[in-house]
């Protein structure tokens, strides 16, 4: 099938998808932040998270990927219901010299171990150094899996329940198919405790 149809089939079926709200900086110092719903965690030792930008003819290499390749660093911020509209605003195809922090009214916060800023409005930030790039296909509809080693993690105490992150307090948003997002209410049930 055409890649566009395969894409629509995948994003409508593999739901809800977590969102990596990735902040980066270019070699020229231009700040960038963009959401990616092809995102997950892959290992705990070392802590590896990954996201995959896809390619189209009009955007063969997204600004985030170009920045990651240039500097080898980025921050994965967790998008929440409170930041949904601003996160969505950063997902437009802006020119490379645009600062999405300014466009979306976000606050760049300094990171501890990487040059890319954190999104201050996000309650969880994973400072990452590039671990590996995996090319997934060629041409339109292909992508690059960006695997990052999280070298520092920021977690707001307000989303914690003791020693764990509480999904109800966090209120993360997830991507559904098309223009739809999942609300945190879907997380309001708990699995039964197993003995």
Backbone torsions as a table, in degrees:
resi	resn	phi	psi	omega
1	UNK	NA	158.3	176.2
2	UNK	-60.4	149.0	-176.5
3	UNK	-60.0	-33.1	179.5
4	UNK	-61.1	-40.1	179.3
5	UNK	-70.2	-39.0	177.2
6	UNK	-63.1	-39.9	178.5
7	UNK	-61.8	-47.7	-179.6
8	UNK	-63.7	-38.4	177.7
9	UNK	-63.0	-45.6	-177.8
10	UNK	-66.0	-49.0	-175.5
11	UNK	-72.2	-19.1	175.5
12	UNK	-86.2	-18.8	-177.0
13	UNK	-101.7	-41.6	-176.8
14	UNK	-89.0	83.6	-174.5
15	UNK	-138.1	155.3	-13.3
16	UNK	-75.2	149.7	179.7
17	UNK	-107.3	131.1	176.2
18	UNK	-64.7	160.4	-176.0
19	UNK	-117.6	123.5	170.6
20	UNK	-89.9	113.9	177.8
21	UNK	-97.3	94.6	-166.7
22	UNK	-93.8	124.1	173.7
23	UNK	-106.3	141.7	-178.0
24	UNK	-149.7	175.7	177.5
25	UNK	-139.3	142.2	179.6
26	UNK	-81.1	168.3	176.6
27	UNK	-60.8	-24.2	178.5
28	UNK	-89.9	2.7	177.7
29	UNK	87.3	11.4	179.2
30	UNK	-83.2	125.7	-179.1
31	UNK	-78.1	147.2	-178.6
32	UNK	-142.7	142.4	171.7
33	UNK	-145.9	133.2	-176.1
34	UNK	-152.4	147.4	179.4
35	UNK	-92.1	145.9	177.3
36	UNK	-136.9	122.9	-178.5
37	UNK	-96.6	0.8	167.9
38	UNK	-93.5	86.8	-167.9
39	UNK	-150.6	142.7	172.2
40	UNK	-170.1	179.0	173.0
41	UNK	-106.0	149.3	-171.2
42	UNK	-127.4	-18.1	178.4
43	UNK	-160.0	156.7	179.3
44	UNK	-108.5	-19.1	-178.6
45	UNK	-141.6	86.4	8.1
46	UNK	-80.4	161.8	179.5
47	UNK	-73.6	109.1	-176.9
48	UNK	-116.4	125.4	173.7
49	UNK	-119.2	152.9	-179.5
50	UNK	-144.0	151.9	173.6
51	UNK	-141.5	160.1	-175.4
52	UNK	-134.5	104.4	170.8
53	UNK	-69.1	141.9	176.0
54	UNK	-104.8	159.2	-175.4
55	UNK	-109.3	142.3	170.1
56	UNK	-130.7	163.3	-177.9
57	UNK	-59.6	-35.4	-178.2
58	UNK	-80.5	-16.5	177.5
59	UNK	-137.5	74.1	-175.5
60	UNK	-64.1	-29.2	175.9
61	UNK	-140.7	114.3	-178.7
62	UNK	-67.4	153.6	-177.7
63	UNK	-56.8	-40.3	-179.4
64	UNK	-59.3	-47.0	-179.0
65	UNK	-64.0	-42.2	178.3
66	UNK	-60.0	-41.1	179.5
67	UNK	-66.7	-41.5	179.7
68	UNK	-63.7	-43.0	178.7
69	UNK	-63.8	-41.5	-176.8
70	UNK	-68.2	-44.1	-172.8
71	UNK	-112.8	-16.8	177.8
72	UNK	71.7	22.8	-178.4
73	UNK	-144.0	153.5	177.3
74	UNK	-168.4	170.2	176.2
75	UNK	-126.5	131.2	172.5
76	UNK	-98.6	116.5	179.4
77	UNK	-103.6	144.1	179.8
78	UNK	-92.6	124.4	179.3
79	UNK	-82.4	141.5	-179.0
80	UNK	-123.8	172.4	178.4
81	UNK	-60.2	-35.3	-179.8
82	UNK	-67.0	-24.8	-178.3
83	UNK	-106.4	6.2	-172.7
84	UNK	-54.0	-49.6	-176.1
85	UNK	-64.9	-40.5	179.3
86	UNK	-71.1	-36.7	176.1
87	UNK	-62.7	-45.2	-179.9
88	UNK	-61.8	-36.8	179.8
89	UNK	-65.0	-26.4	-179.5
90	UNK	-81.3	-4.7	-177.8
91	UNK	-90.2	9.2	179.8
92	UNK	-83.9	158.5	179.5
93	UNK	-82.2	75.1	178.9
94	UNK	-77.0	157.3	175.9
95	UNK	-66.7	157.8	-176.2
96	UNK	-57.6	-25.4	-178.4
97	UNK	-89.2	4.6	179.1
98	UNK	-81.7	142.6	176.7
99	UNK	-104.7	103.5	-177.6
100	UNK	-66.1	-22.7	174.1
101	UNK	-60.2	-45.8	179.6
102	UNK	-68.3	-45.5	-177.6
103	UNK	-58.4	-42.3	-175.6
104	UNK	-94.0	1.0	179.8
105	UNK	67.6	41.1	-179.3
106	UNK	-103.2	158.7	-179.4
107	UNK	-104.9	115.8	174.0
108	UNK	-75.8	124.2	179.1
109	UNK	-109.7	141.4	-178.8
110	UNK	-64.8	141.0	173.4
111	UNK	-87.5	168.1	-179.3
112	UNK	-91.7	-40.7	-171.2
113	UNK	-122.9	-0.3	176.8
114	UNK	-131.5	162.2	-179.2
115	UNK	-78.5	-27.8	-179.2
116	UNK	-66.5	142.9	178.8
117	UNK	-80.1	159.3	170.8
118	UNK	-89.0	160.6	169.4
119	UNK	-88.1	110.8	-175.3
120	UNK	-60.6	-30.5	-177.7
121	UNK	-75.2	-10.9	178.7
122	UNK	-88.2	134.0	-178.4
123	UNK	-79.0	-11.2	178.8
124	UNK	-136.6	130.0	179.9
125	UNK	-135.2	128.8	176.1
126	UNK	-106.6	108.7	175.2
127	UNK	-77.4	123.7	-173.4
128	UNK	-124.2	145.2	167.7
129	UNK	-109.6	142.8	-177.8
130	UNK	-59.1	126.0	177.1
131	UNK	-98.5	-46.3	-177.6
132	UNK	-165.6	147.9	170.2
133	UNK	-111.6	133.8	178.5
134	UNK	-123.6	113.3	178.8
135	UNK	-74.3	128.0	-178.0
136	UNK	-115.4	86.8	178.9
137	UNK	87.0	-175.3	-179.5
138	UNK	-135.3	147.2	174.3
139	UNK	78.6	-167.7	-176.3
140	UNK	-57.6	137.5	179.3
141	UNK	86.6	-9.7	177.1
142	UNK	-82.0	178.9	-179.8
143	UNK	-156.9	-178.8	175.4
144	UNK	-130.8	121.8	175.2
145	UNK	-80.6	119.2	179.3
146	UNK	-101.2	112.8	178.3
147	UNK	-102.9	125.4	-178.7
148	UNK	-118.5	140.6	174.6
149	UNK	-89.8	114.9	179.3
150	UNK	-73.4	115.7	-176.6
151	UNK	-102.4	-11.1	176.0
152	UNK	-159.2	137.7	-179.2
153	UNK	-126.1	132.9	175.4
154	UNK	-108.9	129.4	176.7
155	UNK	-132.6	123.2	177.2
156	UNK	-68.9	130.9	179.2
157	UNK	-56.7	-25.4	-177.6
158	UNK	-67.7	-12.5	177.9
159	UNK	-106.7	8.2	-178.1
160	UNK	-97.0	145.3	170.4
161	UNK	-123.7	90.3	-173.6
162	UNK	73.1	-117.9	-178.6
163	UNK	-102.3	6.7	-178.0
164	UNK	-120.3	152.6	172.6
165	UNK	-77.7	129.1	-180.0
166	UNK	-94.4	116.0	-177.4
167	UNK	-63.4	-25.8	178.0
168	UNK	-72.0	-39.0	176.9
169	UNK	-72.1	-37.9	-179.7
170	UNK	-67.1	-42.2	-176.7
171	UNK	52.3	57.1	177.6
172	UNK	-70.7	155.8	173.1
173	UNK	-110.0	152.9	-179.9
174	UNK	-131.1	157.6	-177.7
175	UNK	-92.0	134.9	171.5
176	UNK	-106.0	-168.4	176.5
177	UNK	-74.7	155.2	176.9
178	UNK	60.0	-138.3	-176.4
179	UNK	-88.1	16.2	-171.5
180	UNK	-99.7	145.6	174.5
181	UNK	-121.0	153.0	175.7
182	UNK	-93.0	138.7	178.2
183	UNK	-89.8	161.2	-176.5
184	UNK	-67.6	-12.8	179.5
185	UNK	-57.7	-26.4	179.4
186	UNK	-66.0	-14.7	-180.0
187	UNK	-94.1	6.1	-171.6
188	UNK	-77.4	-1.7	176.6
189	UNK	-107.0	156.7	179.4
190	UNK	-121.2	146.1	173.9
191	UNK	-69.3	153.5	178.5
192	UNK	-70.0	145.2	178.4
193	UNK	-68.8	138.2	179.5
194	UNK	-105.8	143.1	179.7
195	UNK	-89.6	NA	NA
